Amino acid sequence: MVVDTSHLNCSELYQLNLTDDVKRASTYLVNPGSRAIALGIQILVLVIGVPGNVSFLVAVARVAYMKTITNIFLVNLAIADILFVVYTATSYLFYLPAPVRSHIHSMLNIWCPVAVSISFLTYFTSVSTVSLVSVERYNAICRPLKHLAVNSKQRAVKLVFGTWCVGLAFTSLAVLQYADSTRICVTWPSGNGTEKFADLPDIIGFCLPLAPWALVVGNLASSIPFMIALLGNAFMYVQIIRTLANRSVAKTSGRETMG
């Protein structure tokens, strides 16, 4: 997809002269093979991810006994996943068909921070919700009396709202690495053997960090929640397995004693 940038004034932008640098100019091109694979993956994700999550939402809405506290969390996860899959896949379907690696369509139509914040928000919300489900299972098995005392649908709704607040907080930090909308006016190579550069757009753009520190903060905000969730979930499920194993041993011992 070639984005219309005719309304932009090339003379007012940063100039990138690649007339005599074919090798460097080639790094800005999208590889056709990689494009085909990536497009295929995005379409596959859409075809599998969206119907699966939508069918779960329909089942919860139509079947009375599925309106449980646990499913409140799973409904939130399904909604976040649908938004993430649809928005991310759609973004790539705009980005990949272009002949040049560029975020110019995001700059012209949405604005960089907004364009990346939606995928970050739904991603962080999904991670938070998965962790929340793990915490609920951990409390139900390892701390059953405490869990029964506080467990309610009203509490579940508040926790769901909290996952979006957590997602928004981390998103505000993660987008710093893509918050600077930078447009570049490119002079492509010309002459014999440079036909592949003939019809490329003169203006490209990238979503860049506001500053070097913003790149560090953004990368940390993107990776730390996942690592915390990974370690936390691993710990809780190990404890769940141990608790269930101890209960099984206790039941077996009790039966042997009674026998």
C-alpha positions in Angstrom: 0.0 0.0 0.0 1.4 3.4 -1.0 0.3 6.2 1.3 -0.6 9.5 -0.2 1.9 12.1 1.1 1.4 14.6 -1.6 0.1 17.2 0.9 3.4 17.1 2.8 6.2 19.5 1.9 9.4 17.5 1.3 11.7 20.5 1.6 10.7 21.1 5.2 11.7 17.6 6.3 14.9 15.9 7.2 16.7 15.0 4.0 18.1 11.5 3.4 20.2 11.2 0.2 20.7 7.6 -0.9 21.5 8.3 -4.5 24.9 6.6 -4.3 24.2 4.1 -1.6 22.2 1.2 -3.0 23.1 -1.1 -0.2 21.8 1.2 2.5 18.7 2.0 0.4 17.9 -1.7 0.2 17.6 -1.9 4.0 14.5 0.2 3.8 12.7 -2.1 1.4 10.3 -4.8 2.6 11.4 -8.3 1.6 8.6 -9.9 -0.5 9.2 -13.4 1.0 9.1 -12.1 4.6 6.0 -10.0 3.7 4.1 -13.0 2.4 4.9 -15.1 5.5 4.1 -12.3 7.9 0.8 -11.5 6.1 -0.1 -15.2 6.1 0.5 -15.4 9.9 -1.5 -12.3 10.6 -4.5 -13.6 8.6 -4.2 -17.0 10.3 -4.2 -15.3 13.7 -7.3 -13.3 12.8 -9.1 -16.4 11.4 -8.3 -18.5 14.5 -8.2 -16.0 17.3 -11.3 -13.9 16.7 -13.9 -16.6 16.2 -12.6 -18.7 19.1 -12.9 -15.8 21.5 -16.2 -14.6 20.1 -17.7 -18.0 20.5 -16.7 -18.1 24.1 -18.4 -14.7 24.7 -21.5 -15.9 23.0 -21.6 -19.0 25.1 -21.2 -17.1 28.4 -23.9 -14.6 27.3 -26.4 -17.4 26.4 -25.8 -20.1 28.9 -26.9 -19.2 32.4 -24.6 -21.6 34.4 -21.5 -20.1 32.7 -22.0 -16.8 34.3 -19.5 -17.6 37.0 -16.9 -15.4 38.8 -14.1 -17.2 37.0 -15.7 -16.5 33.7 -15.9 -12.8 34.4 -12.1 -12.8 34.3 -12.1 -15.0 31.2 -14.6 -12.7 29.4 -12.3 -9.8 30.1 -9.4 -11.8 28.8 -11.3 -12.7 25.6 -12.3 -9.1 25.0 -8.7 -7.9 25.5 -7.4 -10.6 23.2 -10.0 -9.8 20.5 -9.0 -6.1 20.5 -5.3 -7.0 20.5 -5.6 -9.5 17.6 -7.8 -7.3 15.5 -5.9 -4.1 16.0 -2.4 -5.6 15.7 -3.2 -7.7 12.7 -5.0 -4.8 11.0 -2.0 -2.6 11.6 0.4 -5.1 10.0 -2.0 -5.5 7.1 -1.5 -1.8 6.5 2.2 -1.8 7.2 3.4 -4.9 5.3 2.0 -4.3 1.8 3.9 -1.1 1.6 7.1 -1.4 -0.5 9.2 0.5 2.2 9.5 0.0 5.9 7.7 3.0 7.2 5.1 4.0 9.9 3.9 6.9 7.8 0.4 5.6 7.6 0.2 5.7 11.5 1.5 9.2 11.6 -0.9 10.5 9.0 -4.0 8.7 10.2 -3.7 8.0 13.9 -0.5 9.6 15.4 2.3 7.4 16.6 1.6 7.3 20.4 -2.0 6.5 19.8 -1.2 3.9 17.1 1.0 1.8 19.5 -0.9 2.5 22.7 -3.9 0.4 21.7 -1.8 -2.8 21.2 0.2 -2.1 24.4 -3.0 -1.5 26.4 -4.7 -4.7 25.3 -1.4 -6.7 25.7 -0.8 -5.5 29.3 -4.5 -6.1 30.2 -4.3 -9.7 28.9 -1.1 -10.3 30.9 -2.8 -8.8 34.0 -5.9 -10.9 33.6 -4.0 -14.1 33.1 -2.1 -13.4 36.3 -5.4 -12.5 38.1 -6.9 -15.9 37.1 -3.8 -17.6 38.5 -4.1 -15.6 41.8 -7.8 -16.6 42.1 -7.0 -20.3 41.5 -4.1 -20.0 44.0 -6.3 -18.5 46.7 -9.1 -21.0 46.0 -6.8 -24.0 46.5 -4.1 -22.8 48.9 -6.2 -20.4 51.0 -9.8 -21.6 50.5 -11.3 -20.1 53.7 -10.0 -16.6 52.9 -11.0 -17.0 49.3 -14.6 -17.9 50.2 -14.9 -15.0 52.5 -14.0 -12.3 49.9 -15.1 -14.0 46.7 -18.0 -12.2 44.9 -19.0 -10.9 41.5 -18.8 -7.3 42.6 -15.2 -7.9 43.7 -14.4 -9.6 40.4 -15.8 -6.7 38.4 -13.5 -4.3 40.4 -10.5 -6.5 39.7 -11.3 -6.6 36.0 -11.4 -2.8 36.0 -8.1 -2.9 37.8 -6.5 -4.9 35.0 -7.3 -2.1 32.6 -5.8 0.5 35.0 -2.6 -1.5 35.3 -2.5 -1.8 31.5 -3.0 1.9 31.1 -0.2 2.7 33.6 2.4 0.5 31.8 1.2 1.6 28.4 1.9 5.3 29.3 5.5 4.2 29.9 5.9 1.8 27.0 4.7 4.2 24.3 7.6 6.6 25.1 9.8 4.4 22.8 7.5 5.2 19.9 6.2 8.7 20.7 8.3 10.8 18.3 6.8 11.0 14.8 9.7 11.5 12.5 9.2 12.1 8.8 12.1 11.8 6.3 12.4 13.0 2.7 14.3 10.3 0.8 16.2 10.6 -2.5 16.4 7.1 -3.8 19.2 5.6 -6.0 18.7 6.1 -9.8 20.4 4.8 -12.9 21.1 1.3 -14.2 20.2 -1.6 -11.9 18.1 0.6 -9.6 14.7 -0.1 -11.1 13.4 -1.4 -7.8 13.7 2.1 -6.4 11.8 3.8 -9.2 8.3 4.1 -7.8 9.0 4.3 -4.1 7.5 7.1 -2.0 9.6 10.2 -1.4 8.5 10.6 2.2 8.7 7.9 4.8 8.4 8.0 8.6 9.2 6.2 11.8 7.8 6.1 15.3 11.0 6.8 17.3 11.8 7.3 21.0 11.5 10.8 22.5 15.0 10.5 23.8 17.6 7.8 24.6 16.1 7.5 28.2 12.7 7.0 26.7 13.9 3.9 24.8 15.2 2.4 28.0 12.1 3.2 30.0 9.9 1.9 27.2 11.8 -1.4 26.8 11.7 -2.0 30.6 8.0 -1.2 30.7 7.4 -3.6 27.9 9.4 -6.5 29.3 9.1 -6.3 33.1 5.4 -7.0 33.4 5.7 -10.2 31.3 8.7 -11.4 33.4 6.8 -10.6 36.7 3.8 -12.5 35.4 5.8 -15.4 34.2 7.7 -15.9 37.5 4.6 -15.2 39.6 2.4 -17.6 37.7 5.1 -20.3 37.9 5.4 -19.9 41.6 1.6 -20.0 42.2 1.1 -23.1 40.0 3.9 -24.9 41.8 2.2 -24.1 45.1 -1.1 -25.3 43.7 0.4 -28.6 42.5 2.1 -29.1 45.9 -1.2 -28.4 47.8 -3.2 -30.8 45.7 -0.5 -33.5 46.0 -0.5 -33.1 49.8 -4.2 -33.4 49.9 -4.1 -36.5 47.8 -1.5 -38.0 50.2 -3.5 -37.1 53.2 -6.7 -38.7 51.8 -4.7 -41.9 51.0 -3.3 -42.0 54.5 -6.7 -41.5 56.0 -8.2 -44.3 54.1 -5.4 -46.6 55.0 -5.8 -45.7 58.7 -9.5 -46.3 58.6 -8.9 -49.6 56.8 
